[in-house]
């Protein structure tokens, strides 16, 4: 699990504010409690130009523990700032423990790029997507009008397509 965005709204909150990444953490906890995974790797550091931002993996671990996952079952990867970093550093963490297979938890929108990147890094990854955003739309005329949310959704979709293209071009994804 990683890179959903950590909202740094101050250290006075009694809980982590993970924003969109919260679905990933919930799903990882569900998989752990359903005995689908004996441990959970949380992957995500902070970007260099935001040094004061809390490390995302720490916030995710805190939330997992609150959801009943023992801290000893949560492994941290705190160096990455990109999907490629998530994959490369997680591959190293798995290699150090003699492991090579994982359930990859990320948003459905991000799964194709994440899966291709983890596999290119040598990780045998099986998709466990969450945060599905596609829903049947009502058949009314309002859905054809311009909408700020539709623009935001299109932007995220284009980012994923462009990201996958760039990762494949650079040899970072299968």
C-alpha positions, -999 to 999 in steps of 0.1 A, spaced: 0 0 0 13 34 -7 11 68 -23 -23 80 -17 -13 112 -2 -7 122 34 -25 154 43 -2 173 67 -28 193 87 -7 196 118 5 172 145 -24 180 168 -47 154 153 -53 122 173 -54 101 141 -37 101 107 -55 120 79 -47 98 49 -71 112 25 -76 89 -5 -51 64 9 -75 55 37 -93 30 14 -60 12 8 -53 9 45 -88 -3 53 -85 -29 25 -50 -41 37 -64 -45 72 -93 -65 59 -70 -88 40 -48 -93 71 -78 -101 93 -92 -125 67 -59 -144 68 -51 -135 32 -17 -120 43 4 -127 73 18 -91 73 13 -58 56 40 -37 39 32 0 39 52 19 14 57 57 11 81 83 22 79 120 18 89 141 -13 122 160 -10 107 194 -14 83 188 15 108 177 42 85 186 71 57 164 58 51 133 79 63 101 63 33 84 47 42 48 58 42 59 95 7 73 92 -5 41 75 11 19 101 -6 40 128 -40 35 112 -34 -2 106 -26 -6 143 -58 13 152 -76 -12 129 -63 -41 150 -33 -52 129 -3 -58 153 26 -34 148 49 -64 145 29 -75 113 34 -41 97 66 -37 77 77 -2 67 92 11 35 99 48 41 123 58 13 100 60 -17 83 91 -32 70 75 -64 54 43 -76 88 31 -89 104 38 -56 76 19 -39 83 -11 -61 121 -10 -60 124 -5 -22 96 -31 -15 115 -56 -38 146 -51 -17 126 -55 16 112 -88 3 145 -100 -9 161 -93 25 134 -116 40 136 -143 13 102 -135 0 90 -126 -35 52 -127 -36 27 -101 -24 -9 -90 -27 -6 -55 -42 -32 -31 -26 -38 2 -44 -66 21 -60 -82 4 -90 -73 35 -111 -36 31 -102 -34 -7 -103 -23 -12 -139 8 10 -135 16 -2 -100 13 -39 -110 35 -34 -141 61 -15 -120 62 -41 -92 65 -69 -117 93 -51 -135 111 -47 -101 110 -85 -97 81 -88 -73 55 -115 -80 25 -92 -73 -11 -102 -74 -37 -74 -77 -60 -66 -47 -75 -33 -59 -98 -10 -39 -113 24 -42 -132 17 -74 -145 50 -88 -165 38 -118 -202 38 -112 -233 35 -134 -245 70 -141 -282 79 -142 -296 85 -176 -303 122 -174 -293 152 -193 -273 167 -164 -245 142 -168 -236 157 -202 -229 192 -187 -194 202 -179 -185 193 -143 -155 200 -121 -155 165 -107 -155 150 -142 -125 172 -151 -106 161 -120 -114 124 -128 -102 129 -163 -70 145 -151 -63 115 -128 -70 91 -156 -47 109 -180 -20 110 -153 -22 72 -150 -20 66 -187 8 91 -192 26 76 -161 23 41 -174 36 52 -208 66 70 -193 74 41 -169 73 17 -199 94 40 -220 120 42 -192 119 4 -187 104 7 -152 72 -12 -160 64 -43 -180 
